[in-house]
Amino acid sequence: MSDQEQAQRMIYESVKSRLTMSFEQFSQVLNEWEITPLKHKQQVIGGVMRKENELHIGYGEKPRATIRKHLKETIGLVLQQYGYAVTVVNAANVQGLKFCKRLGFVVTRKENDNLYLQCDRCNYV
C-alpha cells in the first residue's frame, strides 16, 4: 500500500463512525481531493485532505510528537496561497472542534449539524 493510500485509510478510520459509507465509497468521493500523507520516523501516521483551501486532517492514532511540521506544510501552504483555510466539523465532534480552535479556526456559521470554520492565521505556523 502506498503512503497516500495509507493516509487515505487513516483519514477514513478517523471519521468512519460519523459516515454512512464504506471505504470504497469514501475513496470515490475523494477523487477531487489531494491527499498528503503525514509521517513521523518514516511511518505514515495520518493524512490531510485538501481541495483548494478546504482542509481535513485525520490521524491513525494520536501523534506522540509535535505536529507543527505537518501544520506548516499543509495549513501554512493554504494560508500563503489563499489567505485563509476552511474546514467543516460535525457539531457532535467535540474533540475535532477543540483541535480546530486550538489551531486558530473560528466558527463562521452553523448549518444543520455542521460547523463551518475559517482560519486566517494558524497559531502554530
N, C-alpha and C positions, 0 to 999 in steps of 0.2 A: 504494500500500500504506500502510495506517495505521501509526502509531507502534507500536501494540500488536501488529499483525501482524509488523512488522519485528522487534520484541523477541522474539516467539514463534519466529520463524525463526532468530534468533541463538542462542536457548537450544537449539533443536533441533540446530543446526550444532555447538554446543559439546559435545553428548553423543551425536550420531548414531553415532559409531564404537563406542559401547557399547550400542546399541539394536538391536533386530531388527524395527523398524517404520519405515514411511515417514513423511514429514512429515504427510501427511493423517491417518494413524492416530494419530500423536502429537497432532495438533490435537484430534482427537475425545476422546482421553484427558484432555485439559486442560479440558474443558467446565466442571468444577467448580473450577478454579483461577483465581485473579486474576493477570493478567499486568500488571506495571508496567514500562514502558519506562525504561531508564536512558539519560540524554542527556548529551552533552558538546558545547558550542558548537552547540546546536540540532540535533545529529545523534544518532540512536539508536545507541548503542554496545553495548547488551546489554539484558537484562531480568531481572526477578525473578518467579519463580512463587511464589505464596503460596496456601496453603489452611489457614485458621486460623493456627496457629503454626508450620506447616512451611514452610520456605523453600528455594528452589533458585535460584542465581544463575548466569547464563550471559552471557558476553561474546562479541561478534563477533570482537574482537581484543583483545589485552592493552591495558588502558587506559593512556594516556600521561600522565594527570593523576590527582590524588588521587581516590579513590572514597569518601572519608569522607562526603560529602553523600549519596551513594547508600545507604550503610550506615545513616546516621542516619534517612533517610526510610523504610527498609524494616525492618532489624533493630531499630532503636530503637523503631519503632511497635509491632512484635510484642512486644518486651520490656515495653513500657509496658502493652499490652493483656492479655498472658497471663502475664507474669512470666518467661517463658523461650521460646526458639525451638528448633526441632529441624530436623534435616536428615538425609539419608542419602547416603553416599558409597560407591561401589564400592571395595573394598579395593585393587584394582589401580590406582585413580586417585590416585596418589601426589601429584600436583600439587594436585588438588582437596582432598585431606585436609590438606595443608600449609596451603592457603588458609584452610580452616575453622578449623584450630587457631590460626592467626595471629589470626583474628577473636575467638577465645575459646571456640570449641566444644570440647567434650571427648567422647571416645568413651564411650558408656554401655553398648553391647553390640554383639556381632558375631553376625550371623545369615547363614549361607551365605557369600556373598562380599560382603555389605554391612555397612558400619559405620554404626551409628546414633549420632548426635551430638546434644548439647544445649548450649545457651549460656544462661547466667543473666545474664551481663554481657559485653557486647561490648567488646573492647579499644579500639575506635575510635569509640564512641558516647558 
